Amino acid sequence: MSRPAVAVDYDHDGICQAEFRKAMSNFPTGVAVLTAAENGTRYGMTVNSLTSVSLTPSLLLVCPKKGSSTGEALKRTGRFAVNILSADQEDLCKRFAGEHAPRFEGLEEVEERDALPLLPNSLVHLICEVHAVHPAGDHDIVVGRVTQGQVAAGDPLLFHQGSLTHHRRESA
Ligand SMILES: Cc1cc2nc3c(=O)[nH]c(=O)nc-3n(C[C@H](O)[C@H](O)[C@H](O)COP(=O)(O)O)c2cc1C
C-alpha cells in the first residue's frame, strides 16, 4: 500500500531548516550527553547525533554545533565521555540541552573517570580520545576513539519526531 507523501526539493536555498529537521525527525535515535572537562570546569551537552563508525579501531562520531561550549572544550582537550541515557533520564536530557547553568549544579553522584564527568545511572559510559574533526556546515563531525567503556542493563531514552519517548521491552 502506498503512503501519502510530500515531495520537497532540499537542494534549494529557500528550503528552511524546519523542513529538513522534520524529515530527519522520522529517524528515531537514542539520546546521549557528551561531557568534557578543562582546567576544573565541567561541560556537558545533549546529543542525538551519536553513531558508531568503526569496530577496529573502536570509533564513534558525534556532531556538536560549531561554537557549542562542550564541543569547543572537547576539541581543545582532545578528550570526552559519552553518557547514553536510560528511559528514566529525561530530566538529564533537558538539563543538558537547556539554559540551566551551570549544568552540573545540584547533580549528585557525578563520578569522574580520567577527570571526565560521568552521569550516574546512564546506560552506557564511553571514554573517548578525539581521533579526527571534520568541519561540516554549521556543525563539526567529531570522531572519537573509544578507550574505555561500561554498559548497564536497561532501556534507552529515545528521540522521535521531536519528542522524547521510550520503548520498554518485554523481559525475556
Ligand atoms: C534530543 C536532543 C538532541 C540534540 N542533539 C544535538 C546534536 O547532536 N548536536 C548539537 O550540536 N546539539 C544537539 N542538541 C542541542 C544541544 O543539546 C543544545 O544546543 C545545548 O545547549 C548545547 O550545549 P553547549 O553549547 O552549552 O555545549 C540536542 C538537543 C536535544 C534535546
The ligand as an SDF file (V2000), in Angstrom:
LIG
                    3D

 31 33  0  0  0  0  0  0  0  0999 V2000
   17.3130   15.2310   21.9710 C   0  0  0  0  0  0  0  0  0  0  0  0
   18.3190   16.3220   21.6420 C   0  0  0  0  0  0  0  0  0  0  0  0
   19.3710   16.0400   20.7840 C   0  0  0  0  0  0  0  0  0  0  0  0
   20.3240   17.0260   20.4580 C   0  0  0  0  0  0  0  0  0  0  0  0
   21.3540   16.7020   19.6200 N   0  0  0  0  0  0  0  0  0  0  0  0
   22.2900   17.6370   19.3250 C   0  0  0  0  0  0  0  0  0  0  0  0
   23.3950   17.2990   18.4920 C   0  0  0  0  0  0  0  0  0  0  0  0
   23.5570   16.1690   18.0310 O   0  0  0  0  0  0  0  0  0  0  0  0
   24.2950   18.2950   18.2060 N   0  0  0  0  0  0  0  0  0  0  0  0
   24.1690   19.5720   18.7050 C   0  0  0  0  0  0  0  0  0  0  0  0
   25.0040   20.4330   18.4230 O   0  0  0  0  0  0  0  0  0  0  0  0
   23.1230   19.9050   19.5230 N   0  0  0  0  0  0  0  0  0  0  0  0
   22.2070   18.9640   19.8500 C   0  0  0  0  0  0  0  0  0  0  0  0
   21.1670   19.2900   20.6810 N   0  0  0  0  0  0  0  0  0  0  0  0
   21.0980   20.6510   21.2200 C   0  0  0  0  0  0  0  0  0  0  0  0
   22.1160   20.8800   22.3540 C   0  0  0  0  0  0  0  0  0  0  0  0
   21.9500   19.9440   23.4050 O   0  0  0  0  0  0  0  0  0  0  0  0
   21.9740   22.3010   22.9380 C   0  0  0  0  0  0  0  0  0  0  0  0
   22.1270   23.2350   21.8930 O   0  0  0  0  0  0  0  0  0  0  0  0
   22.9710   22.5960   24.0300 C   0  0  0  0  0  0  0  0  0  0  0  0
   22.5570   23.7860   24.6610 O   0  0  0  0  0  0  0  0  0  0  0  0
   24.4120   22.7800   23.5670 C   0  0  0  0  0  0  0  0  0  0  0  0
   25.2340   22.9420   24.7000 O   0  0  0  0  0  0  0  0  0  0  0  0
   26.5110   23.8790   24.8080 P   0  0  0  0  0  0  0  0  0  0  0  0
   26.5880   24.7290   23.5920 O   0  0  0  0  0  0  0  0  0  0  0  0
   26.2870   24.7080   26.0390 O   0  0  0  0  0  0  0  0  0  0  0  0
   27.6720   22.9800   24.9940 O   0  0  0  0  0  0  0  0  0  0  0  0
   20.2120   18.3280   21.0210 C   0  0  0  0  0  0  0  0  0  0  0  0
   19.1480   18.6110   21.9020 C   0  0  0  0  0  0  0  0  0  0  0  0
   18.2190   17.6130   22.2050 C   0  0  0  0  0  0  0  0  0  0  0  0
   17.0880   17.9360   23.1690 C   0  0  0  0  0  0  0  0  0  0  0  0
  1  2  1  0
  2  3  1  0
  2 30  2  0
  3  4  2  0
  4  5  1  0
  4 28  1  0
  5  6  2  0
  6  7  1  0
  6 13  1  0
  7  8  2  0
  7  9  1  0
  9 10  1  0
 10 11  2  0
 10 12  1  0
 12 13  2  0
 13 14  1  0
 14 15  1  0
 14 28  1  0
 15 16  1  0
 16 17  1  0
 16 18  1  0
 18 19  1  0
 18 20  1  0
 20 21  1  0
 20 22  1  0
 22 23  1  0
 23 24  1  0
 24 25  2  0
 24 26  1  0
 24 27  1  0
 28 29  2  0
 29 30  1  0
 30 31  1  0
M  END
$$$$
